[in-house]
């Protein structure tokens, strides 16, 4: 069996400028990977984050070596199932660059499930009815624009919203959003913007607005600051930038309530499953988040929904136009049972 592998860069414009505490973007560059055999094509994508030292340039630089691993390991149809070996070999071949490794991991899983003619969740033995709703993110902007974005989200049927914070008007932002959306599930994400004592003060006030939790209130470089906030917060605390790899899970277990995992941080689907189980073993709830991404990668993340407490998988929903279709998301609900395609469900529109 001969595999053909390829990748290409895409610039994906966002529907709205997307602001967080670290800055604002209007488009997202991703790299899409294809792994093809005689019968099917596996698709995956990398959405690298410079915050973690990765760019589209680093992704394209290492992808030839990563795809060479796949070509070496997969020489006949039975070898396609050696996904654990493929991911281990990729880690040994390329240190770091988790988004690049993740793109190949997703494409391999997509190809395997397509060859078996089953959706990925079924390949994993997961229950498609045990799913949940993804949050929809309202990025930082002026108050009126954030109000308008919230109204649009409600019109589209989204019932869980994530609000980006990290400004000198955080309380005003939450008050404004809650006045527009009094009945939605609401949580906030400071993206490391607060100092520990500042975070406690703000969270004391934010608790009045019936929030589900607060994500990454302090910088990841301040683990004791995260513990300080966790021990004093009236709201649950989620760790995102503080929880990047499997080794981080036990490190944050005594300083947060929720581990926020991302495929692009951990480097692959099998590693993401290990992190989910490790978080459970340490008594943490689990959220799976994302970058701004196309369905070439978001679709794969959706298949992990039966293992989660929270999903923040709106990356494709924030795009002006996604070249890929994926798992159905009616009103934001991850509808695995409604997926009528094999593999991850990602298909070029």
Residue pairs with C-beta under 8 A, 6 or more apart in sequence:
1 37
1 38
1 74
1 75
1 76
1 77
2 37
2 38
3 35
3 36
3 37
3 70
3 71
3 74
4 34
4 35
4 36
4 37
5 33
5 34
5 35
5 36
5 67
5 70
5 71
6 33
6 34
6 36
7 31
7 32
7 33
7 34
7 60
7 63
7 67
7 103
8 31
8 32
9 29
9 30
9 31
9 32
9 56
9 60
10 29
10 30
10 31
10 32
10 294
10 323
11 27
11 28
11 29
12 27
12 28
12 29
12 30
12 292
12 294
12 319
12 320
12 321
12 322
12 323
13 26
13 27
13 319
13 320
13 321
14 25
14 26
14 27
14 28
14 292
14 318
14 319
14 320
15 318
15 319
15 320
16 139
16 141
16 145
16 149
16 318
17 24
17 25
17 26
17 139
17 141
18 24
18 25
18 26
18 137
18 139
18 292
18 318
19 139
19 140
19 141
19 164
20 139
20 140
20 164
20 166
20 189
20 191
21 140
21 164
21 165
21 166
21 167
21 190
21 191
21 192
21 193
22 51
22 191
22 192
24 139
24 140
25 292
28 47
28 291
28 292
28 293
28 319
29 56
30 45
30 46
30 47
30 56
30 293
30 294
30 296
30 297
31 45
31 46
31 48
31 56
31 59
31 60
31 63
31 100
31 103
32 43
32 44
32 45
32 103
32 294
32 296
33 43
33 44
33 45
33 46
33 63
33 67
33 103
33 104
33 106
33 107
34 41
34 42
34 43
34 107
35 41
35 42
35 44
35 67
35 70
35 104
35 107
35 108
35 111
36 42
36 111
37 77
37 80
37 111
37 115
39 114
39 115
40 111
40 114
40 115
40 343
41 111
41 114
42 106
42 107
42 108
42 109
42 110
42 111
42 112
42 114
42 343
43 106
43 107
43 110
43 296
43 324
43 343
43 344
43 346
43 347
43 348
44 102
44 103
44 104
44 105
44 106
44 107
44 108
44 109
44 110
44 296
44 297
44 300
45 103
45 106
45 293
45 294
45 296
45 297
46 56
46 59
46 99
46 100
46 102
46 103
46 264
46 297
47 99
47 264
47 290
47 291
47 292
47 293
47 294
47 297
47 315
48 54
48 55
48 56
48 58
48 59
48 97
48 99
48 100
48 264
48 291
49 99
49 264
49 265
49 291
51 241
52 98
52 244
52 264
52 265
53 96
54 96
54 97
54 98
54 99
54 100
58 97
58 100
59 97
59 99
59 100
59 103
62 94
62 97
62 100
63 100
63 103
63 104
65 93
65 94
66 90
66 93
66 94
66 100
66 101
66 104
67 104
68 93
69 86
69 89
69 90
69 93
69 104
70 86
70 104
70 108
72 89
73 79
73 82
73 85
73 86
73 89
74 80
74 82
74 86
77 115
80 108
80 111
80 112
80 115
81 112
83 105
83 108
83 109
83 112
83 270
84 270
86 104
86 105
86 108
87 101
87 105
87 267
87 268
87 270
87 271
90 101
90 104
90 105
90 267
90 268
91 101
91 267
94 100
94 101
97 267
98 264
98 265
98 266
98 267
98 268
99 264
99 267
101 267
101 268
102 263
102 264
102 266
102 267
102 268
102 269
102 297
103 297
104 268
105 267
105 268
105 269
105 270
105 271
106 263
106 268
106 269
106 296
106 297
106 300
106 344
109 120
109 123
109 269
109 300
109 343
109 344
110 120
110 300
110 343
110 344
110 346
111 343
112 123
113 119
113 120
113 122
113 123
113 342
113 343
113 344
114 342
114 343
116 123
116 342
117 342
118 342
119 128
119 303
119 336
119 339
119 341
119 342
119 343
119 344
119 345
120 300
120 303
120 343
120 344
120 345
121 127
121 128
121 303
121 305
121 306
121 336
122 128
124 273
124 303
126 303
126 304
126 306
126 307
126 336
127 306
128 306
128 336
128 337
128 339
129 337
130 305
130 306
131 305
131 306
131 333
131 334
131 335
131 336
131 337
132 305
132 308
132 309
132 310
132 311
132 333
132 334
133 158
133 159
133 160
133 311
133 331
133 332
133 333
133 334
134 160
134 311
134 312
134 313
134 314
134 317
134 329
134 332
134 333
134 334
135 158
135 160
135 161
135 162
135 185
135 187
135 310
135 311
135 312
135 314
135 332
136 153
136 156
136 158
136 160
136 161
136 162
136 314
136 317
136 332
137 161
137 162
137 163
137 164
137 189
137 312
137 314
137 318
138 146
138 149
138 150
138 153
138 161
138 162
138 163
138 164
138 177
139 146
139 149
139 164
140 146
140 164
140 165
140 166
140 167
140 173
141 149
143 169
143 172
143 173
143 176
146 163
146 173
146 176
146 177
147 176
147 177
147 180
150 161
150 177
150 180
150 181
151 180
153 161
153 181
154 180
154 181
154 184
156 331
157 330
157 331
157 332
158 184
158 331
158 332
159 183
159 184
159 185
159 331
159 332
160 184
160 185
160 186
160 332
161 177
161 181
161 184
161 185
161 186
161 187
162 186
162 187
162 188
162 189
162 215
162 312
162 314
163 173
163 174
163 177
163 186
163 187
163 188
163 189
164 188
164 189
164 191
165 173
165 174
165 188
165 189
165 190
165 191
165 193
166 190
166 191
166 192
166 193
166 194
167 173
167 193
170 188
170 190
170 202
170 206
171 202
171 205
171 206
174 186
174 188
174 206
174 209
174 211
175 209
177 186
178 186
178 209
178 210
185 212
186 209
186 210
186 211
186 212
187 211
187 212
187 213
187 214
187 215
187 238
188 206
188 211
188 214
188 215
189 214
189 215
189 216
189 240
190 199
190 214
190 215
190 216
190 217
190 218
191 215
191 216
191 240
191 241
192 216
192 217
192 218
192 219
192 220
192 241
194 202
194 217
194 218
195 218
195 225
196 217
196 218
196 222
196 225
196 226
196 228
196 229
197 228
199 214
199 217
199 218
199 225
199 229
199 233
200 228
200 229
200 232
200 233
202 217
203 214
203 217
203 229
203 233
203 234
203 235
204 234
206 214
206 235
207 234
207 235
211 235
212 235
212 236
212 310
213 235
213 236
213 237
213 238
213 257
213 258
214 233
214 235
214 236
214 237
214 238
215 237
215 238
215 239
215 240
215 258
215 260
216 238
216 239
216 240
216 241
216 242
216 260
217 226
217 229
217 233
217 237
218 225
218 226
218 229
219 225
219 241
220 226
220 241
220 242
220 244
223 242
223 251
223 252
223 255
226 237
226 239
226 242
226 252
226 255
226 256
227 254
227 255
229 237
230 237
230 255
230 256
230 257
236 257
236 258
236 285
237 255
237 256
237 257
237 258
238 256
238 257
238 258
238 259
238 260
238 287
239 252
239 255
239 256
239 258
239 259
239 260
240 260
240 262
240 289
242 248
242 251
242 252
242 255
242 256
243 249
243 252
243 256
243 259
243 260
243 261
244 265
244 266
245 265
245 266
245 267
245 271
245 275
246 266
246 271
246 274
246 275
246 278
249 259
249 275
249 278
249 279
249 282
249 284
250 278
250 282
252 259
252 284
253 279
253 282
253 283
253 284
256 284
257 284
257 285
258 284
258 285
258 286
258 287
258 309
258 310
259 275
259 279
259 284
259 285
259 286
259 287
260 287
260 288
260 289
260 312
261 272
261 275
261 276
261 279
261 286
261 287
261 288
261 289
262 288
262 289
262 290
262 291
263 269
263 272
263 288
263 290
263 297
263 300
263 301
264 290
264 291
264 293
264 297
266 272
266 275
269 300
269 304
272 288
272 301
272 304
273 304
273 307
276 286
276 288
276 304
276 307
276 308
279 285
279 286
280 286
285 309
285 310
286 307
286 308
286 309
286 310
287 308
287 309
287 310
287 311
287 312
288 301
288 304
288 305
288 308
288 310
288 311
288 312
288 313
289 312
289 313
290 297
290 298
290 301
290 312
290 313
290 314
290 315
291 315
292 315
292 318
292 319
293 315
293 316
294 315
294 316
294 319
294 322
294 323
294 324
295 316
295 322
295 324
295 325
295 326
295 327
295 345
295 346
296 323
296 324
296 326
296 346
297 315
297 346
298 313
298 315
298 316
298 326
298 327
299 324
299 326
299 327
299 344
299 345
299 346
300 344
300 346
301 313
302 311
302 313
302 326
302 327
302 329
302 334
302 336
302 344
302 345
303 327
303 336
303 344
305 311
305 313
305 334
305 336
306 336
311 334
313 334
314 332
316 322
316 324
316 326
317 329
317 332
322 349
323 348
323 349
324 346
324 347
324 348
324 349
325 345
325 346
325 347
325 349
326 344
326 345
326 346
326 347
327 334
327 335
327 336
327 339
327 344
327 345
328 335
328 338
328 339
329 335
330 338
339 345
341 347
